[in-house]
Amino acid sequence: MKYIQLGKSGLTVPSVVLGCMRIRDVSAKEAEELVATALELGCNFFEHADIYGQGTCEEAFADAIHMSPSVRDKILLQSKCGIVSGVMYDFSKEHILSSVDGILKRLRTDYLDVLVLHRPDALMEPEEVAEA
């Protein structure tokens, strides 16, 4: 696996990220095999979003990887927030903080390595996003 620097973040990440948008659509055993295979091949970076399966994909991932502090130390987690009901965007401080709280609970972790705003919104307030 090739690894690269993620911008100026200081994170070294694999060149392949495993997107988990459809992980709830497979059996628990298949999800475990998918995650285990990714890790065996050096892909320890997993991508999520709070709207994927209305959060059930994050829960399925946490189950599949058998999330624990020792597992969490070996992986990188990215998630996205900001889309509400699939049609609206909300990049308010309150929504971002609420979304992240839900993401962390469903992934059974205390932190994300990367948080991304899900889709651009010309009406967002950059200062409010930065404060969140």
C-alpha positions in Angstrom: 0.0 0.0 0.0 1.3 3.4 -0.9 0.9 6.1 1.8 0.7 9.9 1.4 0.6 13.0 3.6 -2.9 14.4 3.9 -2.4 18.0 3.1 -0.8 19.9 6.0 -2.7 17.8 8.6 0.4 15.8 9.7 -1.6 12.6 9.0 0.0 9.8 6.8 -2.8 8.0 5.1 -3.1 5.1 2.6 -3.7 6.1 -1.0 -6.9 4.0 -0.8 -9.8 4.9 1.5 -12.6 2.4 2.2 -15.9 4.2 1.8 -18.6 2.7 4.1 -21.7 4.1 2.6 -23.2 0.7 1.9 -21.7 -1.4 4.7 -25.2 -2.0 6.3 -26.3 -3.6 3.0 -24.2 -6.7 3.6 -24.3 -9.3 6.3 -22.4 -8.8 9.6 -19.9 -11.6 8.5 -19.4 -9.9 5.1 -18.8 -6.5 6.7 -16.2 -8.1 9.1 -14.5 -9.8 6.1 -14.4 -6.5 4.2 -12.9 -4.5 7.1 -10.4 -7.3 7.9 -9.3 -7.6 4.3 -8.8 -3.8 4.0 -6.7 -3.8 7.1 -4.6 -6.8 5.9 -3.9 -4.9 2.7 -2.8 -1.8 4.6 -5.9 0.2 4.2 -6.6 1.6 7.6 -8.6 4.7 6.5 -12.4 4.5 6.6 -14.8 7.1 5.3 -18.3 7.7 6.7 -21.1 10.3 6.7 -23.9 10.8 9.2 -26.5 10.4 6.4 -25.2 7.0 5.3 -28.1 4.8 6.3 -29.2 7.5 8.7 -26.3 6.5 10.9 -26.7 2.7 10.7 -23.7 2.4 8.5 -21.5 3.8 11.2 -23.0 1.4 13.7 -22.5 -1.6 11.3 -18.8 -0.5 10.8 -18.2 -0.3 14.6 -19.6 -3.8 15.0 -17.6 -5.1 12.0 -14.3 -3.8 13.2 -15.0 -4.7 16.8 -14.3 -1.1 17.9 -12.2 -0.8 21.0 -9.5 1.6 22.1 -6.8 -0.8 20.8 -8.5 -1.1 17.4 -9.1 2.7 17.3 -5.4 3.4 17.8 -4.7 1.6 14.5 -7.2 3.2 12.2 -8.1 6.5 10.7 -11.7 7.7 10.6 -13.2 10.4 8.4 -16.8 11.4 8.5 -18.9 14.1 6.9 -21.8 16.2 8.1 -24.0 19.0 6.9 -26.7 17.3 4.8 -30.1 17.3 6.4 -32.8 15.0 5.1 -30.9 14.6 1.9 -32.1 18.0 0.5 -31.0 20.8 2.8 -27.6 21.8 4.2 -26.9 23.0 7.7 -23.4 24.1 8.5 -24.4 25.9 11.7 -22.2 25.4 14.8 -25.1 23.7 16.6 -25.7 21.2 13.7 -22.1 20.4 13.3 -21.6 19.7 17.0 -24.7 17.7 17.2 -23.8 15.7 14.1 -20.3 14.9 15.4 -21.7 13.8 18.8 -24.0 11.4 17.0 -21.1 10.2 14.7 -18.8 9.5 17.7 -21.5 7.6 19.6 -22.4 5.4 16.6 -18.7 4.7 15.7 -18.0 4.1 19.4 -15.0 6.4 19.5 -13.9 9.6 21.2 -12.5 11.4 18.2 -12.5 11.6 14.4 -9.2 12.1 12.5 -10.9 14.1 9.7 -14.3 15.9 9.5 -15.5 17.0 6.1 -18.4 19.3 5.3 -20.6 17.2 3.0 -21.1 19.2 -0.1 -20.3 22.9 -0.6 -22.7 25.5 0.5 -22.2 29.1 -0.6 -24.4 30.3 2.2 -22.4 28.8 5.1 -20.7 31.1 7.5 -16.9 30.2 7.6 -16.4 31.7 11.0 -19.2 29.6 12.5 -17.9 26.4 10.9 -14.4 27.2 12.2 -15.8 27.8 15.7 -17.5 24.4 15.7 
